[in-house]
Amino acid sequence: MTHLPPDVAEDDCLPEYRHLFCPDLLQDKVAFITGGGSGIGFRIAELFMRHGCHTVIASRSLPRVSTAARKLAAATGQTCLPLSLDVRVPATIVAAVEQALQGLGKVDILVNCAAGNFLCPASALSPNAFKAVLDTDTLGTFNMCRVLYEKFFRDHGGVIVNITATLGTRGQVLQVHAGSAKAAVDAMTRHLAVEWAPQNIRVNSLALGPISGTEGFRRLGGLNAGLHTETLAGPQQRLGNKTEVAHSALFLASPLASYVTGAVLVVDGGTWMTFPNDVKMLAAFGSVSAKL
């Protein structure tokens, strides 16, 4: 039985860490991570930094990423630059990327981790609610990729890792908005991988299942009492953790994956193949509506 890598539920750095890859795997690289102030984005930033990488962590909340940056820098000894942007608004991305380039000189890696989700039946989902998720997940990912391409990647090459979900590979009750958004990002990954390969740009997706210690699992799992039990019935009979996700992102972002592009790496312990679809949940939502 493989020993699980350590993790903590809160948005704090790991109290101890054992390198499974070479400690200098990303030495002197710079990663720009959206959603890097909390959850999976925070852990990805930490592990990148523990492998020699400097990071930019960005979200709409500057206080959140500023607090996170102090924790990350103190734990790893690497530079962490907190910036505010809205992935739905290209002008804010341009300003943040220019600030990152001015402060750190380059960006080698882009990790698109910003996302939004909620549970809602398709019949109660307003067009605006559906659009809100696509604007953040799909359009936001494209906006980030497009700006980084123009500002740096086109002339210098780079790596893009898009954090998606296994929702896009199957039908799932209450998740038509998120599943559609993530499936679109996976398609985008393949298109960009083909178009941008001549500029030495690799683009891959990391498709996640239920991950413990994340806001998404607390928010979505808390509304479904059976979610944890059903996940435990999967092939590995457990939830994944943020450190496992970060290790997978580290692989895709590193020279270890130098011949990998246009791929969707599923990180969910095989759960997407066995997870039961609880149609009875629809009744529990009754007249719930997401109008936004």
VEXTOR-986318 format. One record per residue (C-alpha): x, y, z; residue in three letters. Coordinates in steps of 0.02 Angstrom, whole numbers, plus 50000, padded with zeros to 5 digits. Layout:
<site c1="X" c2="Y" c3="Z" type="Ala"/>
...
***
This chain:
<site c1="50000" c2="50000" c3="50000" type="Met"/>
<site c1="50073" c2="50167" c3="49948" type="Thr"/>
<site c1="50095" c2="50291" c3="50089" type="His"/>
<site c1="49994" c2="50448" c3="50058" type="Leu"/>
<site c1="50090" c2="50612" c3="50047" type="Pro"/>
<site c1="50055" c2="50728" c3="50194" type="Pro"/>
<site c1="49923" c2="50863" c3="50184" type="Asp"/>
<site c1="49833" c2="50987" c3="50296" type="Val"/>
<site c1="49653" c2="51040" c3="50275" type="Ala"/>
<site c1="49684" c2="51225" c3="50304" type="Glu"/>
<site c1="49769" c2="51347" c3="50186" type="Asp"/>
<site c1="49935" c2="51324" c3="50275" type="Asp"/>
<site c1="50101" c2="51254" c3="50219" type="Cys"/>
<site c1="50145" c2="51075" c3="50258" type="Leu"/>
<site c1="50235" c2="51056" c3="50426" type="Pro"/>
<site c1="50355" c2="50933" c3="50341" type="Glu"/>
<site c1="50386" c2="50878" c3="50164" type="Tyr"/>
<site c1="50486" c2="50736" c3="50085" type="Arg"/>
<site c1="50541" c2="50767" c3="49906" type="His"/>
<site c1="50485" c2="50631" c3="49785" type="Leu"/>
<site c1="50561" c2="50728" c3="49640" type="Phe"/>
<site c1="50730" c2="50814" c3="49634" type="Cys"/>
<site c1="50724" c2="50969" c3="49746" type="Pro"/>
<site c1="50788" c2="51077" c3="49602" type="Asp"/>
<site c1="50662" c2="51013" c3="49475" type="Leu"/>
<site c1="50595" c2="51189" c3="49443" type="Leu"/>
<site c1="50750" c2="51285" c3="49496" type="Gln"/>
<site c1="50737" c2="51471" c3="49451" type="Asp"/>
<site c1="50575" c2="51447" c3="49355" type="Lys"/>
<site c1="50429" c2="51567" c3="49379" type="Val"/>
<site c1="50250" c2="51505" c3="49391" type="Ala"/>
<site c1="50093" c2="51612" c3="49378" type="Phe"/>
<site c1="49951" c2="51526" c3="49473" type="Ile"/>
<site c1="49772" c2="51590" c3="49473" type="Thr"/>
<site c1="49672" c2="51541" c3="49625" type="Gly"/>
<site c1="49839" c2="51521" c3="49713" type="Gly"/>
<site c1="49783" c2="51598" c3="49877" type="Gly"/>
<site c1="49687" c2="51447" c3="49939" type="Ser"/>
<site c1="49649" c2="51263" c3="49918" type="Gly"/>
<site c1="49728" c2="51167" c3="49776" type="Ile"/>
<site c1="49810" c2="51322" c3="49702" type="Gly"/>
<site c1="49896" c2="51359" c3="49867" type="Phe"/>
<site c1="49966" c2="51182" c3="49880" type="Arg"/>
<site c1="50025" c2="51186" c3="49699" type="Ile"/>
<site c1="50115" c2="51349" c3="49734" type="Ala"/>
<site c1="50196" c2="51275" c3="49890" type="Glu"/>
<site c1="50262" c2="51119" c3="49804" type="Leu"/>
<site c1="50324" c2="51216" c3="49654" type="Phe"/>
<site c1="50418" c2="51329" c3="49773" type="Met"/>
<site c1="50488" c2="51182" c3="49871" type="Arg"/>
<site c1="50563" c2="51127" c3="49705" type="His"/>
<site c1="50653" c2="51292" c3="49672" type="Gly"/>
<site c1="50516" c2="51390" c3="49584" type="Cys"/>
<site c1="50467" c2="51571" c3="49615" type="His"/>
<site c1="50281" c2="51603" c3="49603" type="Thr"/>
<site c1="50149" c2="51733" c3="49567" type="Val"/>
<site c1="49984" c2="51693" c3="49652" type="Ile"/>
<site c1="49833" c2="51790" c3="49594" type="Ala"/>
<site c1="49649" c2="51806" c3="49634" type="Ser"/>
<site c1="49516" c2="51940" c3="49652" type="Arg"/>
<site c1="49556" c2="51957" c3="49838" type="Ser"/>
<site c1="49724" c2="52041" c3="49863" type="Leu"/>
<site c1="49716" c2="52019" c3="50054" type="Pro"/>
<site c1="49693" c2="51831" c3="50032" type="Arg"/>
<site c1="49840" c2="51808" c3="49914" type="Val"/>
<site c1="49948" c2="51927" c3="50016" type="Ser"/>
<site c1="49922" c2="51821" c3="50172" type="Thr"/>
<site c1="49955" c2="51663" c3="50073" type="Ala"/>
<site c1="50113" c2="51735" c3="49994" type="Ala"/>
<site c1="50187" c2="51773" c3="50165" type="Arg"/>
<site c1="50156" c2="51594" c3="50221" type="Lys"/>
<site c1="50229" c2="51520" c3="50062" type="Leu"/>
<site c1="50385" c2="51627" c3="50061" type="Ala"/>
<site c1="50420" c2="51593" c3="50245" type="Ala"/>
<site c1="50403" c2="51404" c3="50224" type="Ala"/>
<site c1="50503" c2="51386" c3="50063" type="Thr"/>
<site c1="50625" c2="51531" c3="50053" type="Gly"/>
<site c1="50569" c2="51570" c3="49876" type="Gln"/>
<site c1="50491" c2="51729" c3="49808" type="Thr"/>
<site c1="50300" c2="51736" c3="49803" type="Cys"/>
<site c1="50219" c2="51888" c3="49725" type="Leu"/>
<site c1="50034" c2="51915" c3="49766" type="Pro"/>
<site c1="49929" c2="52003" c3="49634" type="Leu"/>
<site c1="49747" c2="52047" c3="49611" type="Ser"/>
<site c1="49653" c2="52010" c3="49449" type="Leu"/>
<site c1="49486" c2="51950" c3="49383" type="Asp"/>
<site c1="49506" c2="51812" c3="49254" type="Val"/>
<site c1="49345" c2="51870" c3="49172" type="Arg"/>
<site c1="49418" c2="52043" c3="49137" type="Val"/>
<site c1="49566" c2="52041" c3="49016" type="Pro"/>
<site c1="49625" c2="52216" c3="49065" type="Ala"/>
<site c1="49657" c2="52159" c3="49244" type="Thr"/>
<site c1="49754" c2="52009" c3="49179" type="Ile"/>
<site c1="49862" c2="52118" c3="49067" type="Val"/>
<site c1="49903" c2="52231" c3="49214" type="Ala"/>
<site c1="49945" c2="52083" c3="49328" type="Ala"/>
<site c1="50053" c2="51995" c3="49199" type="Val"/>
<site c1="50148" c2="52154" c3="49161" type="Glu"/>
<site c1="50178" c2="52178" c3="49348" type="Gln"/>
<site c1="50238" c2="51998" c3="49363" type="Ala"/>
<site c1="50358" c2="52019" c3="49217" type="Leu"/>
<site c1="50424" c2="52181" c3="49288" type="Gln"/>
<site c1="50450" c2="52104" c3="49460" type="Gly"/>
<site c1="50515" c2="51931" c3="49414" type="Leu"/>
<site c1="50576" c2="51953" c3="49235" type="Gly"/>
<site c1="50483" c2="51806" c3="49158" type="Lys"/>
<site c1="50343" c2="51679" c3="49174" type="Val"/>
<site c1="50385" c2="51499" c3="49129" type="Asp"/>
<site c1="50227" c2="51412" c3="49191" type="Ile"/>
<site c1="50043" c2="51458" c3="49196" type="Leu"/>
<site c1="49925" c2="51360" c3="49309" type="Val"/>
<site c1="49741" c2="51401" c3="49282" type="Asn"/>
<site c1="49661" c2="51355" c3="49447" type="Cys"/>
<site c1="49527" c2="51490" c3="49467" type="Ala"/>
<site c1="49353" c2="51413" c3="49462" type="Ala"/>
<site c1="49177" c2="51425" c3="49529" type="Gly"/>
<site c1="49041" c2="51296" c3="49559" type="Asn"/>
<site c1="48879" c2="51257" c3="49650" type="Phe"/>
<site c1="48746" c2="51122" c3="49644" type="Leu"/>
<site c1="48588" c2="51157" c3="49544" type="Cys"/>
<site c1="48467" c2="51057" c3="49436" type="Pro"/>
<site c1="48475" c2="51104" c3="49252" type="Ala"/>
<site c1="48289" c2="51143" c3="49255" type="Ser"/>
<site c1="48317" c2="51276" c3="49389" type="Ala"/>
<site c1="48477" c2="51348" c3="49318" type="Leu"/>
<site c1="48458" c2="51522" c3="49245" type="Ser"/>
<site c1="48557" c2="51574" c3="49091" type="Pro"/>
<site c1="48653" c2="51699" c3="49197" type="Asn"/>
<site c1="48700" c2="51565" c3="49324" type="Ala"/>
<site c1="48760" c2="51450" c3="49185" type="Phe"/>
<site c1="48857" c2="51593" c3="49106" type="Lys"/>
<site c1="48937" c2="51642" c3="49271" type="Ala"/>
<site c1="49026" c2="51474" c3="49284" type="Val"/>
<site c1="49080" c2="51474" c3="49102" type="Leu"/>
<site c1="49143" c2="51652" c3="49119" type="Asp"/>
<site c1="49258" c2="51604" c3="49262" type="Thr"/>
<site c1="49311" c2="51429" c3="49213" type="Asp"/>
<site c1="49312" c2="51429" c3="49023" type="Thr"/>
<site c1="49327" c2="51610" c3="48969" type="Leu"/>
<site c1="49441" c2="51646" c3="49117" type="Gly"/>
<site c1="49559" c2="51506" c3="49065" type="Thr"/>
<site c1="49562" c2="51568" c3="48885" type="Phe"/>
<site c1="49593" c2="51747" c3="48942" type="Asn"/>
<site c1="49743" c2="51695" c3="49047" type="Met"/>
<site c1="49817" c2="51587" c3="48909" type="Cys"/>
<site c1="49792" c2="51722" c3="48778" type="Arg"/>
<site c1="49872" c2="51861" c3="48879" type="Val"/>
<site c1="50022" c2="51755" c3="48933" type="Leu"/>
<site c1="50045" c2="51701" c3="48752" type="Tyr"/>
<site c1="50049" c2="51880" c3="48692" type="Glu"/>
<site c1="50156" c2="51946" c3="48834" type="Lys"/>
<site c1="50287" c2="51809" c3="48848" type="Phe"/>
<site c1="50253" c2="51631" c3="48790" type="Phe"/>
<site c1="50248" c2="51667" c3="48603" type="Arg"/>
<site c1="50430" c2="51723" c3="48602" type="Asp"/>
<site c1="50500" c2="51619" c3="48746" type="His"/>
<site c1="50396" c2="51459" c3="48757" type="Gly"/>
<site c1="50309" c2="51400" c3="48914" type="Gly"/>
<site c1="50199" c2="51273" c3="49000" type="Val"/>
<site c1="50013" c2="51285" c3="49037" type="Ile"/>
<site c1="49922" c2="51171" c3="49160" type="Val"/>
<site c1="49733" c2="51189" c3="49162" type="Asn"/>
<site c1="49648" c2="51123" c3="49319" type="Ile"/>
<site c1="49485" c2="51042" c3="49264" type="Thr"/>
<site c1="49373" c2="50902" c3="49330" type="Ala"/>
<site c1="49308" c2="50731" c3="49283" type="Thr"/>
<site c1="49134" c2="50810" c3="49276" type="Leu"/>
<site c1="49167" c2="50841" c3="49092" type="Gly"/>
<site c1="49186" c2="50656" c3="49051" type="Thr"/>
<site c1="49014" c2="50594" c3="49106" type="Arg"/>
<site c1="48837" c2="50649" c3="49144" type="Gly"/>
<site c1="48816" c2="50709" c3="49322" type="Gln"/>
<site c1="48659" c2="50773" c3="49409" type="Val"/>
<site c1="48663" c2="50954" c3="49471" type="Leu"/>
<site c1="48823" c2="50993" c3="49376" type="Gln"/>
<site c1="48778" c2="51035" c3="49195" type="Val"/>
<site c1="48858" c2="51208" c3="49212" type="His"/>
<site c1="49024" c2="51149" c3="49287" type="Ala"/>
<site c1="49034" c2="50993" c3="49179" type="Gly"/>
<site c1="49007" c2="51095" c3="49021" type="Ser"/>
<site c1="49137" c2="51224" c3="49074" type="Ala"/>
<site c1="49270" c2="51094" c3="49116" type="Lys"/>
<site c1="49238" c2="50994" c3="48957" type="Ala"/>
<site c1="49263" c2="51154" c3="48858" type="Ala"/>
<site c1="49428" c2="51186" c3="48946" type="Val"/>
<site c1="49488" c2="51009" c3="48906" type="Asp"/>
<site c1="49444" c2="51040" c3="48723" type="Ala"/>
<site c1="49535" c2="51207" c3="48731" type="Met"/>
<site c1="49687" c2="51117" c3="48800" type="Thr"/>
<site c1="49696" c2="51006" c3="48647" type="Arg"/>
<site c1="49671" c2="51149" c3="48523" type="His"/>
<site c1="49802" c2="51260" c3="48604" type="Leu"/>
<site c1="49924" c2="51115" c3="48618" type="Ala"/>
<site c1="49915" c2="51091" c3="48429" type="Val"/>
<site c1="49921" c2="51276" c3="48382" type="Glu"/>
<site c1="50057" c2="51329" c3="48503" type="Trp"/>
<site c1="50175" c2="51180" c3="48498" type="Ala"/>
<site c1="50283" c2="51265" c3="48363" type="Pro"/>
<site c1="50316" c2="51405" c3="48490" type="Gln"/>
<site c1="50379" c2="51274" c3="48615" type="Asn"/>
<site c1="50222" c2="51289" c3="48722" type="Ile"/>
<site c1="50152" c2="51135" c3="48806" type="Arg"/>
<site c1="49969" c2="51135" c3="48863" type="Val"/>
<site c1="49891" c2="50999" c3="48972" type="Asn"/>
<site c1="49739" c2="50975" c3="49084" type="Ser"/>
<site c1="49733" c2="50901" c3="49258" type="Leu"/>
<site c1="49558" c2="50828" c3="49283" type="Ala"/>
<site c1="49514" c2="50807" c3="49467" type="Leu"/>
<site c1="49386" c2="50708" c3="49563" type="Gly"/>
<site c1="49335" c2="50742" c3="49745" type="Pro"/>
<site c1="49484" c2="50812" c3="49840" type="Ile"/>
<site c1="49483" c2="50830" c3="50029" type="Ser"/>
<site c1="49525" c2="50993" c3="50116" type="Gly"/>
<site c1="49457" c2="51104" c3="49977" type="Thr"/>
<site c1="49320" c2="51233" c3="49976" type="Glu"/>
<site c1="49239" c2="51143" c3="49831" type="Gly"/>
<site c1="49223" c2="50980" c3="49925" type="Phe"/>
<site c1="49161" c2="51066" c3="50082" type="Arg"/>
<site c1="49032" c2="51164" c3="49983" type="Arg"/>
<site c1="48972" c2="51026" c3="49866" type="Leu"/>
<site c1="48999" c2="50877" c3="49979" type="Gly"/>
<site c1="48913" c2="50962" c3="50124" type="Gly"/>
<site c1="48752" c2="50965" c3="50023" type="Leu"/>
<site c1="48763" c2="50781" c3="49986" type="Asn"/>
<site c1="48778" c2="50674" c3="50142" type="Ala"/>
<site c1="48818" c2="50521" c3="50039" type="Gly"/>
<site c1="48960" c2="50596" c3="49937" type="Leu"/>
<site c1="49099" c2="50543" c3="50055" type="His"/>
<site c1="49032" c2="50366" c3="50071" type="Thr"/>
<site c1="49010" c2="50348" c3="49884" type="Glu"/>
<site c1="49187" c2="50409" c3="49853" type="Thr"/>
<site c1="49253" c2="50281" c3="49976" type="Leu"/>
<site c1="49168" c2="50148" c3="49870" type="Ala"/>
<site c1="49281" c2="50194" c3="49724" type="Gly"/>
<site c1="49430" c2="50088" c3="49668" type="Pro"/>
<site c1="49551" c2="50163" c3="49794" type="Gln"/>
<site c1="49418" c2="50181" c3="49929" type="Gln"/>
<site c1="49474" c2="50353" c3="49985" type="Arg"/>
<site c1="49476" c2="50537" c3="49942" type="Leu"/>
<site c1="49625" c2="50617" c3="49859" type="Gly"/>
<site c1="49718" c2="50759" c3="49943" type="Asn"/>
<site c1="49790" c2="50924" c3="49884" type="Lys"/>
<site c1="49970" c2="50865" c3="49893" type="Thr"/>
<site c1="49932" c2="50724" c3="49771" type="Glu"/>
<site c1="49857" c2="50850" c3="49650" type="Val"/>
<site c1="50007" c2="50964" c3="49669" type="Ala"/>
<site c1="50127" c2="50821" c3="49631" type="His"/>
<site c1="50033" c2="50787" c3="49469" type="Ser"/>
<site c1="50039" c2="50972" c3="49423" type="Ala"/>
<site c1="50224" c2="50972" c3="49464" type="Leu"/>
<site c1="50252" c2="50828" c3="49342" type="Phe"/>
<site c1="50157" c2="50913" c3="49200" type="Leu"/>
<site c1="50245" c2="51079" c3="49229" type="Ala"/>
<site c1="50419" c2="51004" c3="49238" type="Ser"/>
<site c1="50544" c2="50939" c3="49110" type="Pro"/>
<site c1="50488" c2="50764" c3="49159" type="Leu"/>
<site c1="50338" c2="50793" c3="49045" type="Ala"/>
<site c1="50437" c2="50873" c3="48904" type="Ser"/>
<site c1="50351" c2="50764" c3="48772" type="Tyr"/>
<site c1="50176" c2="50777" c3="48847" type="Val"/>
<site c1="50054" c2="50901" c3="48773" type="Thr"/>
<site c1="49868" c2="50902" c3="48736" type="Gly"/>
<site c1="49840" c2="50772" c3="48872" type="Ala"/>
<site c1="49706" c2="50762" c3="49006" type="Val"/>
<site c1="49783" c2="50680" c3="49159" type="Leu"/>
<site c1="49644" c2="50613" c3="49271" type="Val"/>
<site c1="49686" c2="50622" c3="49456" type="Val"/>
<site c1="49542" c2="50545" c3="49550" type="Asp"/>
<site c1="49592" c2="50369" c3="49601" type="Gly"/>
<site c1="49481" c2="50296" c3="49465" type="Gly"/>
<site c1="49324" c2="50364" c3="49546" type="Thr"/>
<site c1="49251" c2="50434" c3="49384" type="Trp"/>
<site c1="49230" c2="50256" c3="49321" type="Met"/>
<site c1="49130" c2="50193" c3="49471" type="Thr"/>
<site c1="49052" c2="50344" c3="49558" type="Phe"/>
<site c1="48862" c2="50317" c3="49571" type="Pro"/>
<site c1="48749" c2="50450" c3="49496" type="Asn"/>
<site c1="48621" c2="50488" c3="49632" type="Asp"/>
<site c1="48470" c2="50545" c3="49532" type="Val"/>
<site c1="48369" c2="50549" c3="49694" type="Lys"/>
<site c1="48467" c2="50706" c3="49739" type="Met"/>
<site c1="48361" c2="50802" c3="49613" type="Leu"/>
<site c1="48207" c2="50783" c3="49724" type="Ala"/>
<site c1="48302" c2="50852" c3="49874" type="Ala"/>
<site c1="48328" c2="51016" c3="49781" type="Phe"/>
<site c1="48143" c2="51037" c3="49740" type="Gly"/>
<site c1="48114" c2="51217" c3="49690" type="Ser"/>
<site c1="48294" c2="51272" c3="49714" type="Val"/>
<site c1="48341" c2="51399" c3="49582" type="Ser"/>
<site c1="48504" c2="51481" c3="49534" type="Ala"/>
<site c1="48455" c2="51645" c3="49454" type="Lys"/>
<site c1="48606" c2="51755" c3="49488" type="Leu"/>
***
